[in-house]
Every structure is written in C-alpha cells, then in structure tokens.
Amino acid sequence: EAGVVQSPRYKIIEKKQPVAFWCNPISGHNTLYWYRQNLGQGPELLIRYENEEAVDDSQLPKDRFSAERLKGVDSTLKIQPAELGDSAVYLCASSPEGLAGGETQYFGPGTRLLVL
Amino acid sequence: GDSVTQMEGPVTLSEEACLTINCTYTATGYPSLFWYVQYPGEGLQLLLKATKADDKGSNKGFEATYRKETTSFHLEKGSVQVSDSAVYFCALSSPARGSNYKLTFGKGTLLTVNP
C-alpha cells in the first residue's frame, strides 16, 4: 500500500515569492492534515480536512496561507507571499475516517522549504 | 490548552544501553497518547500508542505505559541499537473541531546510538 505522497521534497525560494506544496493521502483516508514543523520543534497543525471540508483551520495564517482539497482526495497548500519565517518542513498526514481518539495518523516525508 | 513536555535532547548512548525518554502531558479529559519516530530523511512513523490509563504500548522492543496519576508516558527500551538513532516525539490526541481529533506534539528528543 502506498503511503502519503508529498512533492516537492525540497524547495528554495526568495522572500515574497509564492510557493505550493502538494499532498496525496493514503487511498481511502478521508481526513487530511497539514502540519508545519520548525527546526527543533514538533509538528504544529495548520489545517485539517474531512473530505472536502476544512473543519479546523484555526491555526492557518490566512493572510498568506491557503489550502484546498478539491474532490476530497489530494490537497495543495500555498503560501503567497513567502516570508523568511516560513522556512520549515511542511508535513501532510492522513487518517481513516473515525471518531476514536486513538486513530493513527500516517505522515508523508514532508517538504523542506527554505526562504532566502 | 493541551501540551506535551518531553525530555530535552540530544541523548547519546552506546549500543545495548538502556533508554528512557520522559514525557508528561497536560490535557482535559482522557487523551490517547503516542510515540512517533522520525528517522533521518523520513517522515514521522507511529512507534506505539495507548488509548486509556494503565495501557502499555509496545513495538520493536520499545514500551510506554499510560500513567494517568502522574500524567506521564515515558518511552523505554532495554537495549538500544544503532538503528534506533532517530528523533522521538511524544504526542497526545484530544477532541478538536468537527468530529475528529488533533495531535499535539512535544518538541522531540534526538537519540544517537554509537556502536
């Protein structure tokens, strides 16, 4: 079974440029998460989707970040314009639909972004 | 809000040494607890989990017991190997908006095992 796929793996851009990250979750997983992991820190949730609906985007900086999950499968996270402080690893995760708190989230390898 | 505090790293051990990485949490209700591991160049992988008090999660020789009275979930292994070198994250799962749950992570502990 294929895992969570993310691309690109690495991205270097200059500040004020736009950037986009793509994620394809595990087949059949209805819930998709985007996290940001700063250097030396644990991942922090940016947005969570249940199918096409963004059910928790409270931590997403909406002035410059946007996300979409058309058709409830793959997802794109965009930053426009990027700032120096956006340098981080952006992780995508997915989980099967469920109400139990013990559900496992499956993570992709992440996209490492460097803003110069 | 919910939070996870884990032992600061880095931790450096010799092969076959005993490992303990401390993790304590603050949460309302009864969260599920997880240890995730991140090997160099790879994404986070679930190592083990426990969903209720006194449960013990175990995998690959690692163990952790959900202690409600001390709000802890310490990771232990009796004999580490070089291949265990990685970053270990403690996390808790708590109710979030909508019908699902969200993970709150600790800062991670880098473990290096020398031959």
Interface residues (C-beta under 8 A of the other chain):
Chain A: G3 V4 T31 Y33 G40 Q41 G42 P43 E44 L45 R48 E50 E53 V55 D56 S58 L91 A93 S95 G98 L99 A100 G101 G102 E103 T104 Q105 Y106 F107 G108 P109 G110
Chain B: V4 P31 S32 F34 Y36 G41 E42 G43 L44 Q45 L46 K49 T51 F89 A91 S93 S94 P95 A96 R97 G98 S99 N100 Y101 K102 L103 F105 G106 K107 G108
